[in-house]
């Protein structure tokens, strides 16, 4: 099937919700993807921070294939050894006592919202959940409500009640919104979809301390920042805080759909039998994949990814010499290169792709770089050289 037939099939049958690049990918190897014409691209998108082991990783591929041959899915009516093994490894690695396994980041955040509300009701009644303007927590009605996109809110109103927002990185506004009616706060330490915008250390530390002093649950969305993306297993570790709940997905199972909501013992036992559930969540295949990902991270990839994150940040800093690059920000292997409005990031992305590198546009005209944790110095050097060439040829 050629690219036109593929595009025609999508235009005819797929709901019109995606704007795709004119590229049909066929297979991957290492940190590279290949299209149907055999063109090679070094991947700095990684399935949107998901394929953290790259492609055809030998240990991961063997573990997944072996599990397919043995058992893929039986539902949560029954126990499986691989799920028991994985949740033990995950709780020990994360320091959280309780976990619920699901299929996506939106589902993980939906679980966190429900868990927080159940906890409120167990301790005296209904409470409001605060979220940050500019956030992205998912596309279900509840997670869309705590996503700071007013245009989306208008399209799908009426939305669920019991939520309020605070200004991004504005502690004074946050403090004013943290009334006695608030029971929980949910935020990303780095707003990925908004263009890789980190909260400041001061904001996170002070907001966390204030929540702790008031008995307000602190929920951190680690869907994009987790699993070694920022140089530690979870991004909250950089700030010396310990949330009550965190959510995960994307890189957790290396590309197989999976999500998780982790909580302290006190909060994680707020649910009662039948309060929540999932047919596919935590099935044998997903757990085998996730268990192998975590094992590989613990066996040196986490440290290696942290080193590559520092290397990427140092290399990108040289691009600040171009006056149309308005900011370079991020942490670890999650970086954003913001361009001025005079240089559309989408066109810039296309020029980078022509040079054999895949990057992604997010938020406010920002190139988002979120490669596999297996990325090499040579591949980073190649990307930065390509960025430099495109920048040098750009006249504003």
N, C-alpha and C positions, 0 to 999 in steps of 0.2 A: 504493500500500500504506500503510495507516495504522499508527500506532505499536503497536497491539495485535497486528496481524498480524506485524509485524517481531519483536516480543518472542516471539510464539508460535513463529515459525520458529526463532529461536535456542534456545528452551527444548526444542524437539523435536529439533534436529539438531546443535547445537554442543556440543562437550564442555564440561562445567560448570566452567570454570576462571576466568571473568571475572565480576566484580560491576560491572555497567555503570550509569551514571546514566540516569535516565529521560529521555533526550534523543536524538533522531534528527537528526544533522547532514546537511545537504544540499549546501552549497557554502560557499566562503570568498572573501573579497576584502580585500586589504590585511592588517590585523591582526585581522580580524573573521570569525566564523563565523555561518552562518545555519541554523536548523533547518527541518524540513519545513513548519512553520507560518509561516515567514517571520520568526521572532524573531531578533534580532541579538545577538551576544555578542562582547565584546572578549576576545581569547584570551590568557590568561596561563598556558596549559599548553603550547601549541605542539607538540602531538603528543608530549608529554613531552620537551621541549627539542630537538625535531627540526626543526620547520618554522621555521628561523631567518630565512627570508626572507618569512615570512607566507604569504599566499595569492595566487595569480595574479600573481606578480611578473613584470613584462613581459619582462625580459632572460632570466630563468631559464626561463619558460614557452616562449619562443621557442627557446632552446637545446635543451630537452627535445623539443619537437615536431619540430624539424628533425632531431634524431638518430633519433627514431622512424621518420621517413620514409626515413632513409638506411640505418640498421643498428642493431638492438637487441642481438643476441646471436649469438656464433659459437663460444663456449667458448674455453678457454685452450690449445687445440691450435694456435691461430693468433695472430699479432700483429694489433693494430689501432692505427691512428694516434692515436685519441683516448685510449686507455689509456697509450700512450707519452707523450703530451703531458701527461696528468694526473699520472702518477707523477713526472715531472720537476718539475712545478710544486709538487707536494706535498713532495717531498724538499728542494727548494730553500727552500721557505717554512718548513719545520719544522726543518731542520738535521740530519735523519736521513738515513742513506745508503741504507737498504734498506726495502722495503715489501712487504707481502702484502695483497691486497685480497680481502675476503669480503663477507658479506651482513648482518651484525649485530654488536652488541657482544659477545654471548656467543661468537660465532665468532672475533672478534678476540682475546678473552681466552683462548679455547681455543688459538689459534695461539701466543699469548705463552707459555702454559704448556708447550706442546710444544717451542717454540723454546728455552726455558730448559733443559728437560730434555735436549734434544739437545746443547746447549752444555755441560752438565755432563758428559755421556758423552764428549764430545770432549776434555774436560779432566780425566779421571780417575775418573769414576764417578757413582753416584746421589747426589742431594742432595734435601733437603726445601725446599719453598716455604712461606714464612711469609705469612699474610694477617691482616687486622685484624678483630677482633670488630665486628659491626655493618655490615660491608661488603656490597656487592652487586655481583657480577661476572657474573651470568648464570644460566641455568637448565639448561644441559647438566649431565651428571653431574660433570664435572671443575670447571666454573665454579660449580656449586652447592656443591661441596666447599669452595671458597675464598670462599664467601659466608657471612658470619657469622650464620646463622639455624639454630639447633639443631633447631627444630621441623621444618624442611624436611630437615635431615640425617637425622632419625629416620624420616621417611616414605620415604626413598629409599635407606636403607642396604641392603647394604654399599656404601660409597662408595670411590672410588679412594684409594689410600694415597699417602703422601709429602707430606703437608701438615700444618702446625701453625699455631695462631693466637696473636696477642698482643693485649693489651688496648688498646682505642682510646685514642690520644693519651697513652699511658703509656710514656715513654721507658725507665724503669727496667725495666719488664716486657719491653719490646722488646729491650733490651740483654741481658737474661738468656736470652731465647729465641734470640738470634742466635749459636748455637753453630757449631762447625766443620762440623757436619752440614748447615747451611743453605746453599743455593746461590742463592736469589733471594727477594725480598720483593715482594709486589704490594699496592698500596693505591690508594685514591682520595684526592685532596687534600681533597675535600669529599664526604662520604657522602650522596649525594642521596636514596636510597630510605629512609635511616634518619631523614630529616627535616632535610636540609641541614646536616649537622654538619661543619664544617671542622676539619682537623687544625691545630694551632698551628704558627706559623712555626718556633719552637724545635724542636718535634718533628721536622718534616720536614727541616730543615737538619741536625740532629744525627743523625737516622736515616740520611740519605743519606751523610753523612761517614763514619759507622761502617761502612756497607756498602762504600763505596769502599776503606776501609782494610783490609777483610777480603776484597776481591775478590768480594763478593756482588752479584749482578745486582739492579738497582733498576728495578722495573716500575711505571709509573703508568697507571692506568685513567682515560683522558680521555674515556670514552664520553659522559658527561653534561657534563663540565666543559670539553670541547674546543670548537674552532671558534668562538672569541670569546665563549663564554658568560660567562666571568669577567672580561672586559675585555682579555685578551691572547689570542693564537691558542690557546695551551694554558695551563692553570692552573699548571703547574710553573714557568713563567717568572716568576711572582710571587716565587719563593723562591730564585732564583739557583742552581738545580740543573739537571742534565742527565741524565735517566734513560737507562738502557741500552735500554729498550723502552717504548713507549707504545702504548696501544690507543685506537681511535676508532670512532665510529658515529654514531647519532642525527643531528646536524646536518650531517654530512659531505656529504650529497647532497641536503639540503633537503627530505627526505620520501620520496625513492626509497630502498629498502632498500640499505644499503651499510655496510661496516665496513672497518677497516684496522688492521694491526699494523705499527708502524714500529720500526726498530732501528738501532743503530750498525753500521758495516761489520763489525767483529769478530764481533758477536753475530748479525747478520742473515745472515751467510754460514755459520752453523753447520748449517743445513739442507743436505741433499744432494738430488740429483734424485729426485723421487718421495716425499720425506719428508712433503710436505703438498700440499694442492690444494683446488680448489673448481670446480664446474661453472659456477655463476652469478657467482662473485666477480670483480669488476672488468670486467663486461661493458660493451659500448659505451654503452648507455643510462645506466647508473649512472655511468660515468666522465664522460660529457658533462654530467650533472647536477652531479656533484661538482666538475668543472673550473670550471663557471660559478659555483658557490657560492664557491669559493676566489678566483676573479677578482673577484667583487663584494666579498668581504671585503677584499681587498687594495686595492680602489679606493675605500676610505673607510668601508665599513660597520663594519670592526673598530673604528676610532676612534669612530665614532658610537655603536656599541653600548656601548663603554666609558663614554662620557659618559652614556648613558641608565642604565647600571648604577649610577653614582654618584648620579644624580638619584633613582632608585628607592630606593636605600638611605637617602638623606636624607629623602625623603618618609615612608618607613615609620617612621623613628625617632620621629615625632610620636605614633605609636600606643602608645608605651611608657607613656603616661599611664594606660592601663587596667590595673588590677591583675591581671586574668586573662590578660594577655599576658605570659608568663613569659620569653620571649626573642625577639629579632629578630636574625637572623644570616645570613651568607652573603657572597657576593662577586659584583660585577658584576650581571648579570641572572639570578642564581641566588640567590634569597632565601627564607628560611624564617621564618614567624611562628608561634611555638609558643604554644599555648593551654594553660591549666591543665586538669586532668582534669574540672573542673566544667563546662567548655564543650566539648562534643564537636565536633571539627573538621569532621566530616562534615555535621552540621546547619548549622554556620556556612558551610560551602561552599555548601550549598543556598540559603541566604539571599543570598549574594553573587551566585549565578547568577540569582536572581529580579531582581536589579538590573542584569543584563546583562553580567556578567563571569564568565569561567570561570577557576577556580583549581583546585588539586589538593591532596589530602591525602597526606602522606607521613610515614612513621615515627611518632614519638612525638607524636601529636596536633598535627601541624604543617601549616600551610598553606604549600604550596610554590608559588613564583612563578617561572616560567621562560618568559617570553614570547618572541616573535620578537625578533631584534636590531633589527628595523625599528620597534619600538614607539615611540610618540611621547610627549612630555611631557604632552600633553593626555589621552592614554589612561591614562598613569600617574596623573595627577591624578584622573581619574574613578574609577579603581580604589580609590585611597586614600580618596577621599570616600565611596565605597560601604562600604569597610571601617570607616570612622569611624562611619557611620550605623548599621551593624549592631552595632558595639561599643557605641555609646551606648544602643541598645535592648536590650542584653544585661544581665541582672541576675543576679549571682552571690550 
